[in-house]
Amino acid sequence: MGDKVFSGLALLAGVAILATLVFVAVFLSFNSVGAVYREEEGLIIRQFLQYAYPLVIGTLIASLIALLLATPVAVGVALYISHFAPPRLSKSIGYVIDLLAAIPSVVYGAWGMSFLGPTLVPLYGWLHQHLSFIPLFAGSPSQTGRTIFTAGVVLAVMILPIITSVCREIFIQTPKLHEEAALALGATRWEMITMAVFPFARAGIISGVMLGLGRALGETMAVALVLSPGLLTASLISAGNSTIPAEIALGFPEAPPGSERQAQLIAIGLVLFIITLIVNMTARWIVSRHKEFSGAN
């Protein structure tokens, strides 16, 4: 009887998750019709794409900056905790990393707006002075530091605990026999890591990175506080650009209920929902390719 009850509860939980996902998709789809259709004009998909395109690009740029900055640091910290640090020190560092994940996003946003942004202003001036021939550093540098690059740095700090925790757990699960066999054959510790740890943890690292990417794509308050929204620009050091979550957070309170503006915001929320779904499906596909020899199982 207990097994049947537990089985039924587990099945109910799984169905509830799928039902919630379907409900969210249906809700977003139904309420975003006004953004792509007008009674007097018919379909206006092109106008909506012109509105959504800069927001999608800005979201991807900020998330990519965060991944490029956070992934090497997270993997290095996880390696140090799992294979190099003394037990006491590794536990202390692990606690600190986990504590970063508990800090509210609004605190990160306030830190980025009041401290990190002004601190990076001299760097932006130097980059513009010496590397302005590169489009990423062209344009007038921001005097407040509230740029897409600053937002990416804040996101990198926010996703660092997620990627580090996943990588640390995967590295610890590496079979000891593989590590000892590599060392017995004369490999150095770094060679042992490259031959035994990284192949075992490859899919797990990818899963952690994709999990961090999902957090970066959906982050709202921190980006809304740090970023000074504006037109899409290729420059990382100039004011401008925006992200989908920040656009929704800043625009939804002022959008009249049932208006086309509200429908536009819900529609770009649907776009973000689809992007996040694609990211998660891609991560699962990558993990499944290495399921025979992987720490992600």
N, C-alpha and C positions, 0 to 999 in steps of 0.2 A: 504493500500500500504506500509506504514511504517513497519507494522508487517511482511509482506512478505519479504521485503528487509532485515530486521534484522534477520529473520529466515534463509534466504539464506546465509547471511554472517556468522552466527553462524555455520551452516552446513558446509560451506566452510572451516572455521577455524578448525573444528573437523576433516574433511577429510584431510586437509593439515598436521595436526599433525600425523595422521596414515600413510599418504603417506611418510612423512619424516622418520618415524620409519622403514617402509618397505624398503625405499631406502637405509638407513644406513645398515640394515641387509643384503640386497642383495649385496651392495658394499663390505662389509667386507667378506662375504662368497665367492664372485667371486675372489677377490684379494688374498685370503688366500689359494687358491687351491695349489699353489706352495709349501706350507709348509707341506702338507700331501701327495703329489703325485709327483713322478719323472718318467719321461718316461722310463728310463732304469731299474728302480727298482720297479715301481708300487706304491702302497700305502706305506707310511712311517709314519703311524700314531703313532707307538710306539716311534720313534725317536722324534716326535713333543711332545708327552706326557712327555717324559723324560726332554725336555726343558721347557715345560710349568708348570709342576708339582711344582717345587720349587718356581716359581713366584706366582702361585695361593696360595700356603701355606703362603708365605711371605705377600701377600696382605691381606689374612684373619687374620693373626696374628696381623699385625699392626692395622687393623680395630677393631679387638676384644679388643686390649689394649685400643684403643681410646674410645670404648663404655663403657668398665668397669670403666674407669676413669671419663668420662664426664657425664654419665647418673645420678649417685647419686648426683653429684654437680648441674647438671641442674635442676633436680626435686626439690632439696632443695632450690635453688635460686628462682625457680618459685613459690614454696609454700610460701617462705618468702615475695616475692613481692605481691602475691595475697591475703594472709591471715594474715600476721603478721606486715609488715612494714607500717609506716604512709604513707598517700597518697603522700606527697611531696618526701619522701625518695624512695618510690616504683617507682615513675616516673623517678627519677634520676638514680636509678639502672637499670631500663628498658632501658633508653637511652644508658647507658654505655654498656650493653649487646648487644644491637642492633648495637652499633658502632664497636664492635669486628667483626661482620659479614662483615663490609665494608672494613676491612684491606685486602690488596692483599695477596695471598698465598705466593708470593715470599718474602714478608716481614716476614711472619711467618718462612719461611725456613731459611732466613738469621739470624733471632733471634735464632732459634734452633741450627744452625751450629756454630755461634760465641759465644753465651752465654749459652744456656741451656745445650748443649752437654758437654762443659768443666766443667760446674757446677755439673753435675751428675757423673763425673769421680770418685770422692771420694766415692760416694754411691756405684758405681759398684765395687770398690775395697773392700769395707766393705762386700757387699753381697757375693763376691767371697771368702773372707776370712772366713766367718762364715756359709754360706749356699751353699758352692760349691758341697755338696752331692746331691743337687737338680739339675736335668739336666738343668733347666731354668737359673741357675746361675753358671753353670760349664764353663770350658774353660777360656782362658786368657781374662781378662777384657780389654775393649778398652781404649786406652790412650787418645783418642780424644773425646770420648762420642758419636760418630756417629754410633749408634746402632739402632736396630729395636725398642727397648723400647723408645729411645729418639724420634724416628719418631712417635711412638704411642702417646707420650705425646703431641707433636706438633699437631697431628691430633685431640686429645681430646680438646685442646684449640680452634681449628678451628670449631669443630662441636658443641661446647658448646652453642653458641648463637642460633643455629637452634633448638636444643632440648628444650632449655629454653623458647624460644618464643612460640613454639607450646604448651608446657605444661602450660605456664602462661595463654594463651588464653583459654585453656580448663578448667583450675581451676577456672577462673573467671566466666565461664558459668555454674558452678554448681548451681542448683536451690537453691535459698535462703531458701525456705520453708523446704527443706531437712536439711540444716545446722541448721536452727532455731529449727526444731523439735528434732534433736539430742541433741542440747544444752538444750532444755526445759526438756528433759528426764534425765538430770543430767550428760550428757557426758562432759568430758573435751574437750578443743579445739583439742588436738591431737586425742582423740577418735572420735570426730566429723569428723576430716579429714579422718581417716581410715574407718569410716562407711558411710560417705556421699560423700566425694570428690574423694577418690581413686576409688571406684566402678564406679562412673560416668565418671571418666577421664581415666580409664584403657586403652581403645582402643586408645584414643588420645595420651597417653604417648607412646604406642607401635608405633603409626604412626610417632611421632616425633623421636623416637629412630631409626626407619627404615629410615627416611629421613636423619638423621645424618650418618647412616651407608652407605647410597648411596653416600654422600659427601666424607666420608673417603675412600671408595673403589676407587673412581675416582680421588682423589687428586694426582697431578703430581709434580709441582714445589717444594712444601715444602718438600716432601719426597725425591725428587732427590737431593736437597741441603743438607738435614740432614743425609741421610742414606749413609753409605759407602758400596756399593754393594759387594757381595761375594757369596760364596757357601751357600746352605741352612744349617742352624744349629739350634739346639734346644735352644741354649743359647740366652738369651735376652740382655746380657751385653757384648757380643763379637762382633767384626766386622763381617759382613756377612749378608746374606739374601738380598732380593730385592723384589720389588713390580712390578706389571704389568705396571701401569702408568709410574713409574720411568724408567723401562726398555725401554719402547717405547720412552720416551722423550730423553733418553741418546743415544739410538741406532739408531733411525730413521734418524737423519741428516747424519750419516755416511753410511747408507745402500744404495748401488747402486740401482737406479730405475729398477724395474723389476727383481731384484735378489731374490734368495731364502731367504736371510736374511730379505729383506723387506717383503716378504710374511709371514715369521715367526712372525714378529712384528705385521702385520695386523691380523694374526690368533689369537695371544694372545689378541689383541684388541677385536676380536669377542668373545673370552672366557670371557673377562671382561664385555662385553655387555650382554652376557647371564646371568652371575652372577647377574648383576644389575637388569636385568629384573625379575629374580627369586625372588630377595629380595623385589622388589616392589609388585609383585603378592602375595607374602606371607603376606606382610603388609596389602594389601587390603582384603585378605581372613580372617586375624585375626580381622580386623575392622568389617567386615561383620558379624562375629559371635556375636558381641555385639551391633549390630545396634539398638536393641529395647531400650536399656538404655545406651546411650553413648554420650559423648561430642564430638565425632569425626564426627558427622553428621552435 
